[in-house]
Amino acid sequence: MLKIGVILGSVRQGRFGDKPAQWIFDELKKRNSVEATFLDLKDFNLPNFDQPMSPAWISEPFKQENVARWTQAIGAQDGFIIVAPEYNRTVGGAMKNAFDWVYPEWNRKAVGFVGYGGTGGARAVEHMRNISVELQMAPVRQGVHIMWDTMAPLMQAPAPVDPASFAPVQQTADAMIDQLLWWSGALKDAREAETRKQAA
C-alpha cells in the first residue's frame, strides 16, 4: 500500500486551491493500493522558519508542536501531490515555508504538482521542482497546470465542485498520477531495501 499525501499549499483567504486539491485527492483515491491523506497547510499553522540551522543539519526534528505534527505527517507518506498557486511568478510563501521546516522526511520520495494561477502555475511548479531536488526528492515529469479559463467559472463556487470542471486537465492528471505512483513504489522499495541492508 502506497501512502500518498495531497498537500494544499495555500493558506490565503478565499483561496481557489481547495477545489483542485479536493478533485486530485478524489482522483488519487480511485487508484488501487493507495492510501491518500489530505494535508491542508491551514490545519498546521506553521510559524515562519526562524531556526539558526537547517533541518538538513540537525539530528532530531524541530520540537514546536505544529512543526512536529507537520514533520510526522510528511514522514508518514511515500509520495506527494502538491497543489499550489503562483504568486508573483513563484510559489507562495506558505508552501516554501512548509518545505523549509522539514528535510530527511522529504528525502527519496516522489512528488507531483498541480499548479494554478498565472500561466497555470507553471513558474511556481518549476520553482518547486528545484526546491524538491534540493530536498532529495524525485519530481515527476508530468505536471497539471490549471489555466484561467478553467479557474474563472469556479472561483465563487463552494468546494467540492463538479469533477467534470477539470476535464481540460484530466489527461495530464492521469499521467501525473501514473508517474507518481510508479516512482513512489520504486523509491519505497529502494528505501526498504536500504533499511534491511543496514539492519543486517
N, C-alpha and C positions, 0 to 999 in steps of 0.2 A: 504494500500500500504506500503510495507516494503522498506525502503531506505537502500541499502547495498553499502558500499564503497569498491572498489577494490584498494588496496594500492600497488603501485610498489615501493618496499623498497630498491632500489639500485640507486645510482647516478654515478656509475662507468662509465668511458669512454668505449665505445664498449660493454656495458652490454648485457647480454643474456636475462635479465628479461623482456624486453618489449614484447618478443614473448609469453611466458606463461601467462603474465599478460593480453595481448590482448585476448588470447584464453579463459582464465577463465572468463574474462569480457563478452565475447560474449556468453559463456555458461550460465552465470548468466542471461543475458538479455532474454534468451529463456523462463525463468520461468514466470508464471503468477503472477500478483500483486507484481512485484518487480521493483523498480526504482533504476537502477545501476548507480553509479558515479565512474569515473576513477580518482584516486588521485595519481599523479606521484610526488615523493619527489623532483625531479628536478625542478618542477614548483614552489615549495615553498622556496627552497634555505634557509633552516633553519640554523641559526647560531649554533655553538656548545653551548650546555646547560651550562650556566655560572652563573646562578642566585644563590643568597645566600640561597634561600629556595625553597623546592619542591613545585610544583603546588598543591600538596595534602594539603598544609598548608596555602594557601592564599585564600582570599575570592573573588578575581577578577582574570580573566585570565591575562597573561602577555601582555603588550601593544605593543611590537615590531610588526611592520606591518606584516612581514612574519609569525611570530608566531601567531598573531591574526587570520590571514587567515586560518592557519592550524588548530587552535583550533576550529574555526567556522565550518570548513569542517568536523572535527571529530564529533562535537556536532550535526550536521545535520543528522547523519547516525543512523540507528537502528542496524547495524551489519557490519562486515568487513570480507573481504578475503585479507590476506597479502601475497604477492608474494615476496620472498626474498631469496638471496643466502646464502650459508655457506662460510664464510671466516675464516680460521684458527680455525676450529672446533666450530664456534659460529656464531651468527647473525652479519651482517655487522654493522659498526658504525653508518651509516646514519639512519638505521631503529631504532637502540637503541636510538639514539638522538631524533628521532621523537616521540618515546614512552615517553621519559622523559619530553618533553615540555608540556605535557597535563596530566590532571588527572581526574577531575569529568566528563569530556565529554566522556571518555572511559568507565566509570563505568556502570555496569549492562547491558552490551551489549555482544552479542556472536561474536566469531571470529574463522575463519578457516584459514588454512595455506597451501600455495603452496611453497615448498622448492626445490631448485636445487643446484647443486654443489657436493662436496664430500658427499658420502652416500645419495645422493638425497636430501641433505639439512636437513637430519634427526636431526642432532645435533643442527643446528640453530633453527629448528622448536621446539625442546624440550626446548631450552632456551627461545624462545618467548612464549611458553606456561607458563613457570614460571613467566615471566615478566607480562603476561596478567592477571594471577591470582592476582599478587600484585596490579594490576590496577583495581581490582574488575570486571574483565571480565569473560566470560564463554567460554573457548576454547572447541571446539567440538572434539570428539574423532578421527574422520577420518581426516587424512592429505593426501596431494598429494605430492609425492616425485619423482621428475624428475631425472632419473639416466643418467649417461654419455652416454649410448648407444642411448638414445633419444635426448640428447642435441647435441652430436657431429655433426650429419648431418645438424643441424640448426644453428650452430654457426655463419656462414658467411652470412646466408640468411637474407634479409631485412624483417622486420615485416610489416604486419601480414604474418604468414606462414600458410600453409595448415593445417586446424584443424585436419586432419587425422594424422598428425605428432605426435599428443598427444594421439593416440589410446591406447598405453600401460597403460596410467593412466586415461582413460576416465571413467572407472567404479568407481575408487576411487574418482574422481572429482564429479561424480553424487552423490555418497553417502555423500561426504563432504557438497555439496550444500544442499542436503536434510536436513541434520542435522543442518546446519547453519540457514536455513530458519525456521525450527521448533523452535529452541531456540530463534532466533531473534524475532519471533512472540510472543512467550510466555513471553519473557522479556519485550517486548514493552507493552503488556497488563498489566504486573505487574507494570511497571513504570507509566503507565497512571492511573491505579487504585490507586497507592500511591499518585499521584498528586491530584486526585479527593478527596481522603480522607483528605489530608492536606488542601484543599480549603474549605472543608465542615465546 
